[in-house]
Amino acid sequence: MEKPSNLLLKLTRRLFTDTDEQDKFIHALINPQPFHPCIIWCKNKPKDNPFLLAETISWQPNFIKRLSLQEKPGKHPLHEQGYFYCLDFSSVFAASTLLTINQPINYIVDMCASPGGKGIFAWKLLQPDLLICNEVIGKRLGMLISNLKRCHIQPSLVINRDSSIFAQEIPLSSDLVLIDAPCTGQSLLAKGIKAPGCFHPSSINKSANRQKRIIANSAQIVAPQGYLAYMTCAYSPEENEQVCQWFLKRFPQFKAVEVSHLQPYQSHLTSMHCYRMFPQHGLGAGSFTALFQNTDDGEIKEMNLDNLSGIWMNNF
C-alpha cells in the first residue's frame, strides 16, 4: 500500500480519533475502489428499465437510481437523448438536504453550477418557475450549457457573473440558493483522480476564504424564509464546519436546518446540523452538506434579471 503523506495523516487524525476509522479512511483514498454509478431521470424513464440496479437507499427520491457496478450509463443511447444525468452518489447525498423543504420554490439560483448536477437535482425535485445557473469560470460554461440543453432543463437561465453582482442586483429574491462551493477537491482521490496540493494548508485556507466570500454574497439574495444549501467535496473542517460556523455568526438571521434522514451522517466535529459522507462508507467519494433557512419575516423582493443577462435554455 502506498504510504500516506504527512499532510493526509494530520488531517485524518483531526477527523477521526478511532484508529480503525483512520486506517479505513486512508485506505479508501490510497486504494480507491469503484462506486456504484448513479443517474437522475430527467424524463419519464422507459417502461422497461434499461439498467441493472443496485440497492436503493431508504431516503433516495424515486427519480434517482443507483446502478450495478458493471453499468456504463454514459454510453447508453438514452444518455445522449437527455433522459438522464450521470453523477456520483455523493452529490445525491449532498443535494438530499433539499428533501426537507416543504414549501413552494419559485426561483432557484445555483451559484457555482457547472457541470449542473445539483441544479438538475433541485429542478427535478422542486419544479421551480425558473432555475438560474451561474458559473463564474468561463471555460466551465460549455459543459453546463450542454448538460442543461441535452436534459431539457426548462425554464433555465445560464449566467456568467461574480456572486457579488447577484448580491447587488437581486437581493432577498431567491427561494433557494445552492452553493456547491469550489474546494480543494480532496474526495477526488477516492475516485482515483489526482488532486495535487489538496491537503496543503495554503490550499485549504485559500479555498475557505473563497467559500466565505461566496456564501456571504449568496446569503444576501436569499428571500425571507428561503433556503441556502452549502456543500463541498472536501474533507477539511476549514472548508466545511468552520465556514458554516463563520456564516451563522456573520448572518444570525439564518439557522441550520435539521435533516432527519441524514442524522446517521451528522458531523461529529460540531453540534450544528451538518452532515458528512466519507469514502469508507462505500456509497460515494465523500461530501459535506448543510441546509440553512433565512428566518426573517420581511418582504420578498421582486427578482429583476435585467442586469443579469444570460442564455435562456428554453430557447433551444
Secondary structure, DSSP 8 states (H G I E B T S, - for coil): -----HHHHHHHHHH-SSHHHHHHHHHHHHS------EEEE-S---SS--S-B----TT--TTEEEB-TT--GGGSHHHHTTSEEEE-HHHHHHHGGGGG--S---EEEETT-TT-HHHHHHHHHH--SEEEEE--SGGGHHHHHHHHHHTT--SEEEE---HHHHHHHSTT-EEEEEEE-----GGGGGGT---TTTT-HHHHHHHHHHHHHHHHHHHTTEEEEEEEEEEES---GGGTHHHHHHHHHH-TTEEE---GGGGGGB-TT-SSS-EEE-GGGSSSS-EEEEEEEE-----------TTS--EEGGG-
